[in-house]
Amino acid sequence: MRLERQADDQAALQRTLHEHGLRCTPQRQLVLEAVRSMGHATPEQVCQHVRRTAPTVNITTIYRTLDLLEQVNLVRHTHLGHGAPTYSAHEHEHVHLVCHRCGRVDEVPRELLAELAGTLRAHCGFVLDASHLALSGTCADCSTGGSVTIEREDSTANCSKPEEDR
């Protein structure tokens, strides 16, 4: 089943790039595969992942490839906080919810913002583009006081009630 998905993904990549007059290079395949397998990843994380298979790929190639894949709508970037952008496969329209306590990132359908978008348009004439939107707040586990440990490559964040709330 996994091999079938990889073949489908590769065929879709080749078709999309060909439609834009671009070649389907091994680096482009590896970068898209890394983004899809990681869910949300910074260029540096993508580079580390790609280097497991292709050790000579450099970070400049990763940035250029991510930019190209975004131009052809195969990936999207979002700023989930301070620092490097985070990329995800452009498989469905979504908004990111980022917990400022534990770092957890969840995706919700963009349609959940339809009412807000309508209100902004009606009252301000503002047309919301939620494609790069990340909302910061407290996830369900943290807000109920549960203790959650999120494993991340750079650190381990522990989410529990603050000392004064215990």
N, C-alpha and C positions, 0 to 999 in steps of 0.2 A: 504494500500500500504506500509506504514512504517513497519507494522508487517511482511509483506512478505519479505521485505529487511532484517530485523533483522534475520528472520529465514534463509534466504539465506546466510547472513554473518556468522551466527553461524554454519551452515552446512559446509561452506567453511573453517572456522577456525578448526572445528573438523577434517575434512578430512586432512587438511594440517598438523596439529599437529600429527595425527595418522600416516601419512606417514613418519614422523620423529621419531616415537616411543614415542611420548609425549602425556600426558593427556590434555584434554580441561577442565581446572579448571574455576570456577567462576571468579577468579581474572584475568585470561588471557582474558576471555570474556569481562570483564569490562574495562580493559586497552585498548584492541583493539577498543571497542566501543567508548571509550573516544577520542582516537586519530582520529578515523574516523569522529566523530561528531564535533571535534574542528578544524579539518583541519591541523593546525600546532600548536604544543604544546610542551613546555618543560616538563621534568619529573615532576617538581613541579606543573605545571598546570594540568597535567594528574592526579596527586595524589589528588589535590583538587577536581577535577571532580569525580573521583572514590569514594572519601570519602563521597560524597552526598548519595551514595547508600550503601557503605560498609565502615563505619567510622573507622574500626579497621585496614584497610590496611595501611601499612607504606611505606615510601619512598624507602626503600631498596627493597621491593617487587616490586615496580613500576620500578625501575632501572633494576632489574633482568628480569622482564617480558618484558620490552621494548627490552632488549638485546636478549632475546630468540625469540621474535617476529621478530626481525631484522634478526636473523640467519636463520629463515625459510621464509624470504622474504615477510612478511606481513606488515612490517613497514620499513621505512628508516629514518636515521637521517642526518641532515645537520647542519652546524654551520652558522647561519644567521648573526652572529656578534660575539661580545665578550660575553662570558658567557656560559651557559648551551646549549647543543645541542637541536635542535628542531626536533620533530618527525612528520612524516606524513604517511598516509597509502600508501603502495606501490601498487597503483592501475594503475599507468601509469608512464612512464619515463618522468621526467621533471627537469628543472633547476629553481632555485629560483632567482627572481629579488628583491632586497631589497633596498628600498629608504632610503638613509641616512639622509633625512630631516624629513620625517613624520613616518618612520618605516613600511610603507606599504610593504607587501610581496605578490608578484604575481608569478604565475607559468607559464612557457612557455615550449612548447615541446622541448625535448632534441635535436630533429632533427635540430633545428635552429642553433646549434653549429657544424653541419656537415662540413661546409666549413672551419671553424677554425680548427676542428680536422684533416681534410685532409691536411691543410697547415702545421700544427705542425708535422704531420707524415712525410710529404714530405721533409720539410726543416730540421727537427731536429731528425727524427726517434722516436719522442715521441708519445706514444699512450695515448690519453686523456681519463680519467675516470671521466665523469661528474656527477657521481651518488651522490656525496656529494657537488656539486658545488653550490655556491650562489654568484651571481654577485651583487656588490654594485654600486649604482648610484643614479640618481634622477628620480622619477616616472614622468609620463606625466603630472599629475596635478601640481606637484611642479615645473617642468621645464617650464610650460606655465604661471606660476605666479598665478594660481588659489589658492584659500584658501581651504584646506581640513582638516577636523578634523578626526583623526583616534582614535577610542575608543579602548584602550587596558586595560587589567586587572591592570597593574602596573601604568599606567599614561595615560594622554590624550596628544597626540602630535598635534600641530597645524602647518600646513604647509602653509606658505604664503611667499610672496616676502620679502627678507631681507630689513631692513630699508633703506639702501643706494640705493636700486633699485627702491624705490617708488617715 
